């Protein structure tokens, strides 16, 4: 059997990259009938940011490019130098030991829910107190080993108390972060359920949102008067984006009591100064998240929380403030490394200060935003939603992996703490998906938001019908104009039911790279994208692929390959014998040989074939072959559709990378294009004090040499690594 795999691998390596007609060289097509379109989508407005936002430079409906909408360079023209004049409020310093929550299905929920009568009762049930226990790493490991069963969503309380006692324990400041992602299998197909996508969360590439009360940002002579009427309450809301040298200033007006008229405006968000250029990813996330909080907490409790710190700085009412920060790997740092005279290596990227500001064009002074394709918009939205939910005490979240998060109090009882965190992730996931789709103006597959919440996993999408009707209702009323965005009581009631009670049919199954196998991502600057790339693939999928045998074949065979990758990562590469062999021989034997050498017997520290270095290498060779078949099919599909899913320039780099010792596979992530590469490799002996390894260094050296020889294609390794399942949305100790 393994001899056959070795021979097939040789044929695959020899044939890839020489297919001028795009037909590829793979096995015969399967008998599965794929002639019918799925009801879940593939409409022109269904090809979402999950796949095309990171490379599509088309302006959005408000005139902003996607980079601007997600990266925050547009809108209010405040600068952050004035922040030095602000007085920072004291912050809580809660300690705690973090753990990574495990989860198999989005539908895994709290089995019992209670109707709270007062916030004190809610605090008692939720375990919010200062003298609680901690969740240990051993506890988390024990839960990881348990079989987790699917469950349907039980009804949850849609309202909490109408008043907030003074002694209710709310944190003074909350920071929540969400990771970026790399879709290594399932590009394009993931938009059709039940096709799976294998998405790896990116550790070291996270979006951070900090929420606290602060003095209102001074808007000066451009201020707009507060238009809240006598029946409304209002508070200033400021969003700080220091990396883009901006502060976005709003009023949040809301009714502090329940209304008997369903069409009454319950909550409104509008600018505090003119001119105002809307930023839909921020504003629509704020609108829906705060609307959900107002409805689920109850109008009185929502008002009490917002007034909890009024007058703390003299007689001035405090503003609700949000600070957004993105790790450097979300945005290209090639120019900065060149300015410093540093080589383009992960080690030099890690030398840079965190949260570096985006550079400005010397002639125009405008921000230069080059994204790396790591899913910044989904991470941005998810971090905002998670931080607001946690700040208002509605959910609990896992802590940072190093045990310095701020949610240690949730673990007063191990099972109860975990249950609360799982429920918190479910609420954050559902609300973040709604916010992200509303900001995009279309219902996407949602894998990037799901990864931002749950970490690395195998994902199948939710049906568009789950949220499409609600979004249509919101779109018809929540148009951003000079008088702001608003939501009615009726819409808020629908939103809470949709987040809390409706069963979402997406699935999340744990997946991670085996210990000893690692991810490396690259920021690639070269070539140009076709603005209609995604639309052309959709058009091909709907109409043209049925015209010929080979066109239809690409789609079918991608399904087979993707399912095989899922099976291997979930089963064969989780076998303990394989893992033991990889641990023994991975770094010293397998990583020092090329895939061509893996096909031949090799020395091993183990006396049996099963678990030997050759046995392990042959299993990795099987994964390599399957990922290579995916590349062939995607490249052929791109040629048929007339779009550069895997451009020839990327093919050359990926092929050269796959010839290096220790490399399992390389390719373009997600929807492909020119902007990124991923590599899966066997970790070699440690270098740089344990911060790198020999294989990672050799890949970086190859890319650096390629960049020097070809000035049109510059390749910069990112510092990110693969995160695990459960390493998604989490509370951290990052200060303001």
HELIX and SHEET records of a PDB file:
HELIX    1   1 UNK A    2  UNK A   15  1                                  14    
HELIX    2   2 UNK A   49  UNK A   52  1                                   4    
HELIX    3   3 UNK A   66  UNK A   71  1                                   6    
HELIX    4   4 UNK A   81  UNK A   85  5                                   5    
HELIX    5   5 UNK A  119  UNK A  126  1                                   8    
HELIX    6   6 UNK A  137  UNK A  144  1                                   8    
HELIX    7   7 UNK A  189  UNK A  191  5                                   3    
HELIX    8   8 UNK A  220  UNK A  222  5                                   3    
HELIX    9   9 UNK A  242  UNK A  244  5                                   3    
HELIX   10  10 UNK A  280  UNK A  297  1                                  18    
HELIX   11  11 UNK A  299  UNK A  306  1                                   8    
HELIX   12  12 UNK A  328  UNK A  330  5                                   3    
HELIX   13  13 UNK A  334  UNK A  339  1                                   6    
HELIX   14  14 UNK A  346  UNK A  351  1                                   6    
HELIX   15  15 UNK A  376  UNK A  391  1                                  16    
HELIX   16  16 UNK A  408  UNK A  412  5                                   5    
HELIX   17  17 UNK A  414  UNK A  440  1                                  27    
HELIX   18  18 UNK A  447  UNK A  454  1                                   8    
HELIX   19  19 UNK A  464  UNK A  466  5                                   3    
HELIX   20  20 UNK A  468  UNK A  477  1                                  10    
HELIX   21  21 UNK A  489  UNK A  500  1                                  12    
HELIX   22  22 UNK A  533  UNK A  542  1                                  10    
HELIX   23  23 UNK A  544  UNK A  547  5                                   4    
HELIX   24  24 UNK A  549  UNK A  570  1                                  22    
HELIX   25  25 UNK A  572  UNK A  574  5                                   3    
HELIX   26  26 UNK A  576  UNK A  585  1                                  10    
HELIX   27  27 UNK A  590  UNK A  592  5                                   3    
HELIX   28  28 UNK A  595  UNK A  598  1                                   4    
HELIX   29  29 UNK A  613  UNK A  641  1                                  29    
HELIX   30  30 UNK A  648  UNK A  658  1                                  11    
HELIX   31  31 UNK A  688  UNK A  690  5                                   3    
HELIX   32  32 UNK A  694  UNK A  709  1                                  16    
SHEET    1   A 8 UNK A 485  UNK A 488  0                                        
SHEET    2   A 8 UNK A 265  UNK A 271 -1                                        
SHEET    3   A 8 UNK A 246  UNK A 255 -1                                        
SHEET    4   A 8 UNK A 232  UNK A 241 -1                                        
SHEET    5   A 8 UNK A 318  UNK A 326  1                                        
SHEET    6   A 8 UNK A 197  UNK A 215 -1                                        
SHEET    7   A 8 UNK A 173  UNK A 185 -1                                        
SHEET    8   A 8 UNK A 730  UNK A 732 -1                                        
SHEET    1   B 8 UNK A 485  UNK A 488  0                                        
SHEET    2   B 8 UNK A 265  UNK A 271 -1                                        
SHEET    3   B 8 UNK A 246  UNK A 255 -1                                        
SHEET    4   B 8 UNK A 232  UNK A 241 -1                                        
SHEET    5   B 8 UNK A 318  UNK A 326  1                                        
SHEET    6   B 8 UNK A 197  UNK A 215 -1                                        
SHEET    7   B 8 UNK A 457  UNK A 460 -1                                        
SHEET    8   B 8 UNK A 507  UNK A 510 -1                                        
SHEET    1   C 7 UNK A 485  UNK A 488  0                                        
SHEET    2   C 7 UNK A 265  UNK A 271 -1                                        
SHEET    3   C 7 UNK A 246  UNK A 255 -1                                        
SHEET    4   C 7 UNK A 232  UNK A 241 -1                                        
SHEET    5   C 7 UNK A 318  UNK A 326  1                                        
SHEET    6   C 7 UNK A 197  UNK A 215 -1                                        
SHEET    7   C 7 UNK A 721  UNK A 722 -1                                        
SHEET    1   D 4 UNK A 663  UNK A 667  0                                        
SHEET    2   D 4 UNK A 676  UNK A 682 -1                                        
SHEET    3   D 4 UNK A 517  UNK A 525 -1                                        
SHEET    4   D 4 UNK A 714  UNK A 717 -1                                        
SHEET    1   E 2 UNK A 686  UNK A 687  0                                        
SHEET    2   E 2 UNK A 692  UNK A 693 -1                                        
END                                                                             
